[in-house]
Amino acid sequence: MGYKVAVVGATGNVGREILSILEERGFPADEVVALASRRSQGTEVSYGDKTLKVKALDTYDFSDTDICLMSAGGSVAKEWAPKIGAQGCVVIDNSSQWRTDPDVPLIVPEVNADAIVDFKKKNIIANPNCSTAQLVVALKPLHDAATIKRVVVSTYQSVSGAGKDAMDELFSQTRAIFVSDPVEPKKFPKRIAFNLIPQIDVFMDDGSTKEEWKMVVETKKILDPKIKLTATCVRVPVFISHSESVNVEFEKELSAEDARKILREAPGILVVDTREPGGYATPHEAAGEDATYISRLRDDPTVENAINFWCVSDNLRKGAALNAVQIAEVLVNRKLISPRRAAA
């Protein structure tokens, strides 16, 4: 017997992507249930060639559900994840709510799958921030080879990371500019069309934004607390896929050529780097793909044992939906959970 899976936030960008990926990857689910708030009740969403009618989260009984893939924001996760976990259903949450909780594992399967065993403390597993997920996939094999001391990363993050309203705003502003209509920022603090915004999430006391802080604390939790990391996160007028410019300093000697060989063999990574016009990955190529793309690998001559590279990944997939489904696959493949209806 297969598993019963609930997807909370099924009408959002990531929720719909989760449903698509569950079907694409042939996840062993006998039943998939789409859940959202009451105002979305009855909405239809696609799951492969099937159509699911969305049910209301607040009236759903999780007592026979095995896995809940949640992508409904921090406030929903704060209220509902403990309730769902208490019913014996494992919650895999995409929000930032549980990422720093010491009793909740923060998992990227290619990086720290072994840490998943700690999920039993609360029956909750956290999915990292989208910009962190692709970064640690790239850093993990390099850290294993030469031990990372410090990372300097600048991100170029697509509007889909801020949700459907943000994507609609980029579209409507772009159209308004072409027809000379007024442009009114709503979702973002400034115009996003044909512009860059060096702010993602709220500002903190030290001048960094919360997105930048997330990258620091999450990388330390997932990979190694000794790694020093500084980030500048920028929103760019791209619909899907986050890009990152990364500088990495190592304790041991590691050349860009060595790094290229290591990354070519690493799980979840595709190296596209031919050092000619167009010989690199862009957000457009990464959209709809599962891989984290690495390009522009080169030595940094200003620092001993340091390299630079460019990193691109679909933030809706590896940054959210795909990673969540991969976590569920780890639970199943390692036999950490069993279908409860079969046991009954």
C-alpha positions in Angstrom: 0.0 0.0 0.0 1.2 3.5 -0.8 1.2 6.7 1.3 -1.5 9.3 1.8 -0.1 12.7 1.2 -1.7 16.1 1.9 -0.5 19.3 0.2 -1.3 22.4 2.2 -1.2 25.6 0.1 -2.1 23.7 -3.0 -3.4 26.7 -4.9 -0.1 28.7 -4.6 2.9 28.7 -6.9 4.9 26.2 -4.8 1.8 24.0 -3.9 1.0 23.5 -7.6 4.6 22.7 -8.3 4.6 20.1 -5.5 1.6 18.4 -7.0 3.3 18.4 -10.4 6.6 17.0 -9.0 4.9 14.3 -6.9 3.4 13.0 -10.1 6.5 13.5 -12.3 8.7 11.5 -9.9 6.2 8.7 -9.3 6.0 9.3 -5.6 4.4 6.2 -4.0 1.1 7.9 -3.0 -2.2 6.0 -3.1 -4.0 9.3 -2.4 -3.1 12.9 -2.6 -5.3 15.6 -1.0 -5.1 19.3 -1.9 -5.7 21.6 1.0 -5.9 25.4 1.4 -7.8 28.1 3.3 -11.6 28.1 3.3 -11.7 30.8 0.6 -10.0 28.4 -1.8 -12.3 25.5 -1.0 -13.6 23.9 -4.2 -10.9 25.3 -6.4 -9.6 22.7 -8.8 -5.9 21.9 -9.1 -4.0 19.4 -11.3 -2.2 16.3 -10.2 -0.9 14.6 -13.3 -3.9 13.8 -15.4 -6.2 14.1 -12.5 -8.1 17.1 -11.1 -8.3 17.6 -7.4 -10.9 19.7 -5.6 -9.3 21.7 -2.8 -10.5 21.0 0.7 -10.3 23.3 3.7 -7.3 22.9 6.0 -9.2 23.8 9.2 -11.7 20.9 8.9 -9.4 18.2 7.6 -8.6 15.1 9.7 -4.9 14.1 9.4 -5.3 11.0 11.5 -4.8 8.7 8.5 -2.4 10.9 6.5 1.3 10.0 6.4 3.0 13.1 5.0 1.9 16.8 4.8 3.8 19.0 2.4 3.1 22.5 3.6 3.6 25.7 1.7 1.2 28.2 3.2 3.4 30.8 5.0 4.9 31.1 8.4 1.7 32.0 10.4 -0.1 28.9 9.0 2.9 26.7 9.7 3.2 28.0 13.3 -0.4 27.2 14.0 -0.9 24.0 12.1 2.4 22.1 11.9 2.4 21.1 15.6 -1.3 20.1 15.4 -0.7 18.0 12.3 2.4 16.5 13.8 0.6 15.6 16.9 -1.8 13.5 14.8 1.1 11.3 13.7 1.5 12.9 10.2 5.0 14.1 9.3 5.0 17.8 8.2 7.6 19.0 5.7 7.3 22.8 5.9 8.4 25.3 3.3 8.1 28.4 5.4 10.8 30.0 7.6 8.9 29.2 10.8 10.7 26.1 11.9 14.1 26.4 10.3 16.0 27.6 13.3 14.2 25.4 15.8 16.9 23.1 17.3 14.3 20.2 17.5 13.4 20.5 13.8 15.9 19.2 11.2 16.6 21.5 8.3 17.2 19.3 5.3 18.6 19.4 1.8 18.8 15.7 0.8 22.1 16.0 -1.2 23.7 17.7 1.7 22.6 16.5 5.1 20.0 13.7 4.6 21.3 11.8 7.7 20.0 14.6 10.0 16.5 13.7 9.0 16.2 11.2 11.8 15.6 14.0 14.3 12.2 14.6 12.8 10.5 12.4 15.4 11.0 15.1 18.1 8.1 17.2 16.7 7.1 15.3 13.5 8.2 18.4 11.6 11.0 18.8 9.0 12.0 22.2 7.6 12.8 23.1 4.0 15.5 25.8 3.7 15.2 29.2 2.1 15.2 29.0 -1.7 18.5 30.9 -2.0 20.1 28.8 0.7 19.1 25.4 -0.9 20.9 25.9 -4.2 23.9 27.4 -2.5 24.5 24.5 0.0 24.1 22.0 -2.8 27.1 23.6 -4.5 29.1 24.2 -1.3 28.8 20.7 0.2 31.2 18.8 -2.1 33.6 21.6 -2.0 33.5 21.7 1.8 34.1 18.0 1.9 37.2 18.4 -0.3 38.9 21.5 1.1 36.9 22.8 4.2 35.3 26.2 3.6 36.4 29.1 5.7 34.3 31.9 4.3 31.7 32.6 1.6 30.7 35.9 0.0 27.5 35.6 -2.0 25.4 38.1 -3.9 22.0 36.8 -5.0 19.8 37.8 -8.0 16.4 36.5 -7.0 13.4 36.1 -9.2 10.0 37.6 -8.3 8.4 34.2 -8.0 10.2 33.9 -4.6 7.7 36.5 -3.4 4.7 34.7 -4.6 2.1 34.9 -7.4 1.2 38.6 -6.6 4.8 39.5 -7.2 4.9 37.7 -10.6 1.7 39.6 -11.5 3.2 42.9 -10.5 6.3 42.4 -12.7 4.0 41.5 -15.6 1.6 44.4 -15.1 4.4 46.9 -14.6 6.3 45.8 -17.7 3.1 46.1 -19.8 2.4 49.6 -18.2 5.8 50.8 -19.2 5.4 49.8 -22.8 2.1 51.6 -23.1 3.2 54.6 -21.0 0.7 53.9 -18.2 1.6 54.9 -14.6 3.6 52.3 -12.7 2.5 51.7 -9.1 4.5 49.4 -6.7 2.3 47.3 -4.5 4.1 44.1 -3.6 7.6 45.6 -3.7 8.8 48.8 -2.1 10.0 50.2 -5.5 9.3 49.5 -9.2 10.6 46.0 -10.1 10.1 46.2 -13.9 13.5 47.1 -15.6 14.9 47.6 -12.2 16.7 45.9 -9.3 15.7 46.1 -5.6 18.5 45.5 -3.0 16.1 44.4 -0.3 14.4 41.1 0.2 12.4 40.8 3.4 12.6 43.3 6.3 15.7 45.1 7.5 17.3 44.0 10.7 19.2 46.1 13.3 22.6 45.5 11.8 21.5 46.8 8.4 21.2 43.4 6.8 17.8 42.1 5.6 16.2 39.0 7.0 16.8 37.1 3.7 20.5 37.7 4.1 20.3 36.6 7.8 18.5 33.5 6.7 21.3 32.5 4.3 23.8 32.8 7.1 22.1 30.9 9.9 20.6 28.2 7.5 24.0 27.5 5.8 25.6 27.1 9.3 22.8 24.7 10.4 22.8 22.6 7.3 26.5 22.5 6.4 28.8 23.6 9.2 28.5 26.2 12.0 32.1 27.2 11.5 31.6 28.6 8.0 31.6 32.4 7.8 29.1 33.8 5.3 28.1 37.2 4.2 25.3 37.8 1.7 23.7 40.6 -0.3 20.3 39.7 -1.6 18.7 41.5 -4.6 15.4 41.1 -6.3 15.6 41.2 -10.1 13.0 41.4 -12.9 13.0 37.7 -13.7 10.0 35.5 -13.3 11.6 32.2 -12.3 15.0 31.0 -11.1 17.5 32.5 -8.6 21.1 33.3 -9.5 24.0 33.7 -7.2 27.6 35.1 -7.6 29.7 33.1 -5.1 33.2 33.6 -3.7 34.5 30.8 -1.6 37.7 30.7 0.5 39.1 27.3 1.7 41.4 26.2 4.4 43.1 23.8 2.0 44.3 24.3 -1.5 41.6 23.9 -4.2 41.9 25.2 -7.7 38.9 26.1 -9.9 39.9 23.1 -12.1 39.7 20.8 -9.1 36.4 22.3 -8.1 35.1 21.7 -11.6 35.9 18.0 -11.4 34.4 17.7 -8.0 31.2 19.5 -8.9 30.7 17.4 -12.1 30.5 14.3 -9.9 28.3 15.9 -7.2 24.6 15.0 -6.9 22.0 17.5 -8.1 24.6 19.7 -10.0 25.2 20.3 -13.7 28.4 22.2 -14.7 27.9 24.4 -17.7 31.1 26.3 -18.2 32.8 26.5 -21.6 34.3 30.1 -21.3 32.8 31.4 -24.4 29.8 33.6 -25.2 26.8 31.8 -24.0 28.8 29.1 -22.3 27.0 29.5 -19.0 23.6 28.9 -17.4 21.1 31.7 -17.0 17.7 31.8 -15.2 15.9 31.1 -18.4 17.6 27.7 -18.9 17.2 26.7 -15.3 13.5 27.3 -15.2 11.6 24.1 -15.0 14.7 22.0 -14.4 15.7 20.1 -11.2 19.5 20.7 -11.3 21.5 23.4 -9.7 23.7 24.8 -12.5 27.3 25.9 -11.9 29.1 28.2 -14.4 31.9 30.8 -14.5 34.3 28.7 -12.3 37.6 30.6 -11.9 40.4 31.1 -9.4 40.3 34.2 -7.2 43.9 35.7 -7.5 43.3 38.2 -4.6 42.8 35.5 -1.9 44.8 32.4 -1.1 42.8 29.2 -1.8 39.7 30.9 -3.2 37.5 30.5 -6.2 34.5 32.3 -7.8 31.5 30.7 -9.5 28.0 31.4 -10.8 25.1 29.3 -9.5 21.5 29.2 -10.9 18.5 27.1 -10.0 14.7 27.1 -10.3 13.6 28.5 -7.0 10.2 27.0 -7.2 11.6 23.5 -7.7 15.0 23.0 -5.9 14.4 26.0 -3.8 11.0 24.7 -2.5 8.8 22.1 -4.1 11.4 19.6 -5.4 13.4 19.7 -2.2 10.3 19.1 -0.1 9.4 16.0 -2.3 13.0 14.8 -2.1 12.7 15.0 1.7 9.5 12.9 1.6 11.4 10.4 -0.6 14.2 10.1 2.0 11.5 9.3 4.7 10.1 6.6 2.4 13.4 5.1 1.0 15.0 4.9 4.5 11.9 3.3 5.9 11.6 6.0 8.5 7.8 6.0 8.1 5.2 3.4 7.0 1.7 3.9 5.5 -0.5 4.1 8.5 -3.6 2.8 6.7 -1.6 -0.4 5.9 -0.7 -0.8 9.6 -4.3 -0.3 10.6 
